[in-house]
Amino acid sequence: MANTSTRTLRLLSLLQDRRHWPGSELADRLGVSARTLRRDVDRLRELGYPVQTQRGVDGGYQLAAGAALPPLVIDDEEAVALAVGLQTAAQGAVEGIAESSVRVLAKLVRVMPARLRRQVEALRAMTVPVPWNGPTRVGVDPAVLPAVALACRDGEQLHFSYTAADGRHTNRHVEPHRLVWIGRRWYLVAYDLTRHDWRSFRVDRLAAPQGTGTRFRPRDLPAADAAAFVRASLDSLPRSYRVEALVDTPAAIVRERLGNWSTVEEVDAGRSRVHLTTDSLDWVVMALGLLDADFQVLSPPELLRQIHDWGARFTRARGAEDAGNSPGAGGAEGTALDAGGAVGMARDAGGVRPAD
């Protein structure tokens, strides 16, 4: 009976993964005969899951949309990842769904097995969110975050391997304090026992965290809180580029869309001046593009070249489509002319504006 129940849950998980499964392939994945597969499908239907059967050469099985959502089958990593995503939304990262996210997260935690509930609750308790309206990048192994959060909550020393910005790999031994979530990154604030000083670590560069079993008494953090410590650490890092741009839109709109990592000055009712420092010009191109307004780059010149490269790439994509719809090499020739126009546009007083 236990084997049958496990197989039924496995069948449900597979049906949720893909829209349609050929019967023979589904039976092979489960290691059962076609007759046993039909019995398992009937069992799911008895439990209220609307499994549709398609007969014929292309026949198979798929889950249909039901009047109510049956229980989902997800594994441990998927459950933690879902909780992290809901927590992100609950902090207001996605406008308009914060309250709903809090309710769903509470329901999810209640039905989790104890081992997962402990991880997710530790993650919630040990994370310091920082308001952020810019692009979000999580990029963290869902198994790493709960392990680090538990060490923070339990006051347990932590070992992990770390890859620095220059690619150097080191093994670190720390007293973890808090996780800080700043829209684009997760950071661990911890006291480094080897360097005898406080440090902030990017969690996406952290691997194989292992608790040592050794407890510690919390130290006094040399900042108002963990978020302030991370901000100070980031501000002290040398940045490759200082960006200045004029944007043809009110300052309030720019502040709302670019988040808290830029300084926005009002030039007049319809224009604003943006200052920011960054190590990624690609992010700046995306951010300025998301403003949905004309803008003029004042510095640095590298940003103009980056915008030109992006424009040329998009133009080539359009040219490839044009070439496929017209005879001869006209599409490629048009691409070259458009790319030349993009160069001229970028050189025009350092500005980036639509072609007339």
For each residue, the residues with C-beta under 8 A, 3 or more apart:
1: 4 5
2: 5 6
3: 6 7
4: 1 7 8 40 43
5: 1 2 8 9
6: 2 3 9 10
7: 3 4 10 11 30 32 40
8: 4 5 11 12 40 43 44
9: 5 6 12 13 73
10: 6 7 13 14 30
11: 7 8 14 15 26 30 37 40 41 44
12: 8 9 15 16 44 49 73
13: 9 10 16 17 73 74 75
14: 10 11 17 18 21 26 29 30
15: 11 12 18 21 44 49 51 61 62 63
16: 12 13 63 72 73
17: 13 14
18: 14 15 21 62
19: 62
20: 54 60 61 62
21: 14 15 18 25 26 60 61 62
22: 25 26 58 59 60
23: 26 27 34 37 59 60 61
24: 27 28 34
25: 21 22 28 29 60
26: 11 14 21 22 23 29 30 37 60 61
27: 23 24 30 32 33 34 36 37
28: 24 25 31
29: 14 25 26
30: 7 10 11 14 26 27 36 37 40
31: 28
32: 7 27 36 37 40
33: 27 36 37
34: 23 24 27 37 38
35: 38 39
36: 27 30 32 33 39 40
37: 11 23 26 27 30 32 33 34 40 41
38: 34 35 41 42
39: 35 36 42 43
40: 4 7 8 11 30 32 36 37 43 44
41: 11 37 38 44 45 51 53 61
42: 38 39 45 46
43: 4 8 39 40 46 47
44: 8 11 12 15 40 41 47 49 51
45: 41 42 48 49 50 51
46: 42 43
47: 43 44 70
48: 45 66 68 70
49: 12 15 44 45 63 66 70
50: 45 63 64 65 66
51: 15 41 44 45 61 62 63 64
52: 61 62 63 64
53: 41 59 60 61
54: 20 58 59 60 61 62
55: 59
56: 59
57:
58: 22 54
59: 22 23 53 54 55 56
60: 20 21 22 23 25 26 53 54
61: 15 20 21 23 26 41 51 52 53 54
62: 15 18 19 20 21 51 52 54
63: 15 16 49 50 51 52
64: 50 51 52
65: 50
66: 48 49 50 69 70
67:
68: 48
69: 66 72
70: 47 48 49 66
71:
72: 16 69
73: 9 12 13 16
74: 13 78 79 82
75: 13 78 79
76: 79 80 115 116
77: 80 81 142 143
78: 74 75 81 82
79: 74 75 76 82 83 108 112 116 120
80: 76 77 83 84 116 119 120 123 142 143 145 146
81: 77 78 84 85 142
82: 74 78 79 85 86 108
83: 79 80 86 87 105 108 109 120 123
84: 80 81 87 88 123 138 142 145
85: 81 82 88 89 138
86: 82 83 89 90 101 104 105 108
87: 83 84 90 91 101 105 123 124 127
88: 84 85 91 93 94 136 138 181
89: 85 86 92 93 94 97 98 101
90: 86 87 98 101 102 105
91: 87 88 98 129 131 181
92: 89 95 98 131
93: 88 89 132 136 183
94: 88 89 97 98 101
95: 92
96:
97: 89 94 100 101
98: 89 90 91 92 94 101 102
99: 102 103
100: 97 103 104
101: 86 87 89 90 94 97 98 104 105
102: 90 98 99 105 106
103: 99 100 106 107
104: 86 100 101 107 108
105: 83 86 87 90 101 102 108 109
106: 102 103 109 110
107: 103 104 110 111
108: 79 82 83 86 104 105 111 112 120
109: 83 105 106 112 117 120 121
110: 106 107
111: 107 108
112: 79 108 109 116 117 120
113: 116 117
114: 117 118
115: 76 118 119
116: 76 79 80 112 113 119 120
117: 109 112 113 114 120 121
118: 114 115 121 122 150
119: 80 115 116 122 123 146 147 149 150
120: 79 80 83 108 109 112 116 117 123 124 146
121: 109 117 118 124 125
122: 118 119 125 126 146 149 150 152 153 154
123: 80 83 84 87 119 120 126 127 145 146 149 179
124: 87 120 121 127
125: 121 122 149 153
126: 122 123 149 152 153 178 179
127: 87 123 124 149 178 179 180 181
128: 178 179 180 181 225 226 227
129: 91 180 181
130: 180 181 182 183 227 230 231 260
131: 91 92 260
132: 93 136 182 183 184 259 260
133: 183 256 257 258 259 260
134: 183 184 257 258 259 260 261 287
135: 183 184 283 286 287
136: 88 93 132 183 184
137: 183 184 185
138: 84 85 88 186
139: 185 204
140: 144 145 186 203 204
141: 144 145 207
142: 77 80 81 84 145 146
143: 77 80 146 147
144: 140 141 147 148 203 206 207 209
145: 80 84 123 140 141 142 148 149 179 186 203
146: 80 119 120 122 123 142 143 149 150
147: 119 143 144 150 151 209 210 211
148: 144 145 151 152 158 176 179 188 203 206 209
149: 119 122 123 125 126 127 145 146 152 153 179
150: 118 119 122 146 147 153 154 156 211
151: 147 148 154 156 157 158 176 209 211
152: 122 126 148 149 155 176 177 178 179 188
153: 122 125 126 149 150
154: 122 150 151 211 215
155: 152 175 215 216 217 218
156: 150 151 176 211 212 213 214 215 216
157: 151 173 174 175 176 193 211 212 214 215 216
158: 148 151 173 174 175 176 190 209 210 211 212
159: 171 172 173 209 210 211 212
160: 171 172 174 206 207 208 209 210
161: 169 170 171 172 206 207 208
162: 169 170 171 172 201 205 206 207
163: 167 168 169 205 207
164: 167 168 169 170 205
165:
166:
167: 163 164
168: 163 164
169: 161 162 163 164
170: 161 162 164
171: 159 160 161 162
172: 159 160 161 162 192 194 201
173: 157 158 159 192 193 194 212
174: 157 158 160 188 190 191 192 193 199 201
175: 155 157 158 190 191 193 216 218 219
176: 148 151 152 156 157 158 188 189 190
177: 152 188 189 190 191 218 219 221 226
178: 126 127 128 152 188 189 225 226
179: 123 126 127 128 145 148 149 152 186 187 188 189 203 226
180: 127 128 129 130 186 187 188 189 200 226 227 229 230
181: 88 91 127 128 129 130 185 186 187
182: 130 132 185 187 227 230
183: 93 130 132 133 134 135 136 137 259
184: 132 134 135 136 137
185: 137 139 181 182 202 203 204
186: 138 140 145 179 180 181 202 203 204
187: 179 180 181 182 200 201 202 203 230
188: 148 152 174 176 177 178 179 180 200 201 203 206
189: 176 177 178 179 180 198 199 200 221 226 229 230
190: 158 174 175 176 177 198 199 200 201
191: 174 175 177 197 198 199 219
192: 172 173 174 195 196 197 198 199
193: 157 173 174 175 196
194: 172 173
195: 192 199
196: 192 193
197: 191 192
198: 189 190 191 192 221 222 229
199: 174 189 190 191 192 195
200: 180 187 188 189 190 229 230 233 234
201: 162 172 174 187 188 190 205 206
202: 185 186 187 205 206
203: 140 144 145 148 179 185 186 187 188 206
204: 139 140 185 186
205: 162 163 164 201 202
206: 144 148 160 161 162 188 201 202 203 209
207: 141 144 160 161 162 163
208: 160 161
209: 144 147 148 151 158 159 160 206
210: 147 158 159 160
211: 147 150 151 154 156 157 158 159
212: 156 157 158 159 173
213: 156
214: 156 157
215: 154 155 156 157
216: 155 156 157 175
217: 155
218: 155 175 177
219: 175 177 191
220:
221: 177 189 198 225 226 229
222: 198 229
223: 226 228 229 232
224: 228
225: 128 178 221 228 229
226: 128 177 178 179 180 189 221 223 229 230
227: 128 130 180 182 230 231
228: 223 224 225 231 232
229: 180 189 198 200 221 222 223 225 226 232 233
230: 130 180 182 187 189 200 226 227 233 234
231: 130 227 228 234 235
232: 223 228 229 235 236
233: 200 229 230 236 237
234: 200 230 231 237
235: 231 232
236: 232 233
237: 233 234
238:
239: 242 277 278 279
240: 278 279
241: 277 278 279 281 284 300 302 303
242: 239 275 276 277 299 300
243: 274 275 276 277 278 284 297 299 300 303
244: 273 274 275 297 298 299
245: 273 274 288 295 296 297 298
246: 267 271 272 273 274 295 296 298
247: 254 271 272 273 274 288 291 293 294 295 296
248: 270 271 293 294 295
249: 253 254 270 271 272 291 292 293
250: 253 254 266 269 270 271 272
251: 254 255 264 265 266 267 272
252: 255 256
253: 249 250 256 257 291
254: 247 249 250 251 257 258 262 264 272 274 291
255: 251 252 258 262 264
256: 133 252 253
257: 133 134 253 254 287 290 291
258: 133 134 254 255 261 262 264 274 276 287 291
259: 132 133 134 183 262
260: 130 131 132 133 134
261: 134 258 276
262: 254 255 258 259 274 275 276
263: 274 275 276
264: 251 254 255 258 272 273 274 275
265: 251 272 273 274 275
266: 250 251 269 271 272
267: 246 251 271 272 273
268: 271
269: 250 266
270: 248 249 250
271: 246 247 248 249 250 266 267 268
272: 246 247 249 250 251 254 264 265 266 267
273: 244 245 246 247 264 265 267
274: 243 244 245 246 247 254 258 262 263 264 265 288
275: 242 243 244 262 263 264 265
276: 242 243 258 261 262 263 284
277: 239 241 242 243
278: 239 240 241 243 281 283 284
279: 239 240 241
280: 283 284
281: 241 278 284 285 302 303 306
282: 285 286 306
283: 135 278 280 286 287
284: 241 243 276 278 280 281 287 288 303 306
285: 281 282 288 289 303 306 307 310
286: 135 282 283 289 290
287: 134 135 257 258 283 284 290 291
288: 245 247 274 284 285 291 295 352
289: 285 286 292
290: 257 286 287
291: 247 249 253 254 257 258 287 288 295
292: 249 289
293: 247 248 249
294: 247 248 352 353 354
295: 245 246 247 248 288 291 351 352 353
296: 245 246 247 349 350 351 352 353
297: 243 244 245 303 304 307 350 351 352
298: 244 245 246 350
299: 242 243 244 303
300: 241 242 243 303
301: 304 305 350
302: 241 281 305 306
303: 241 243 281 284 285 297 299 300 306 307
304: 297 301 307 308 346 347 350 352
305: 301 302 308 309 346
306: 281 282 284 285 302 303 309 310
307: 285 297 303 304 310 311 346 352
308: 304 305 311 312 342 343 346
309: 305 306 312 313
310: 285 306 307 313 314
311: 307 308 314 315 339 342 345 346
312: 308 309 315 316 339 342
313: 309 310 316 317
314: 310 311 317 318
315: 311 312 318 319 335 338 339 342
316: 312 313 319 320 335 339
317: 313 314 320 321
318: 314 315 321 322 335 338
319: 315 316 322 323 331 332 334 335 338
320: 316 317 323 324 331 335
321: 317 318 324 325 331
322: 318 319 325 326 330 331 334 335
323: 319 320 326 329 330 331 332
324: 320 321 331
325: 321 322 331
326: 322 323 330 331
327: 330
328:
329: 323 332 333
330: 322 323 326 327 333 334
331: 319 320 321 322 323 324 325 326 334 335
332: 319 323 329 335 336
333: 329 330 336 337
334: 319 322 330 331 337 338
335: 315 316 318 319 320 322 331 332 338 339
336: 332 333 339 340
337: 333 334 340 341
338: 315 318 319 334 335 341 342
339: 311 312 315 316 335 336 342 343
340: 336 337 343 344
341: 337 338 344 345 355
342: 308 311 312 315 338 339 345 346
343: 308 339 340 346 347
344: 340 341 347 348
345: 311 341 342 348 351 352 353 355
346: 304 305 307 308 311 342 343 350 351 352
347: 304 343 344 350
348: 344 345 351 353
349: 296
350: 296 297 298 301 304 346 347
351: 295 296 297 345 346 348
352: 288 294 295 296 297 304 307 345 346
353: 294 295 296 345 348
354: 294
355: 341 345
356:
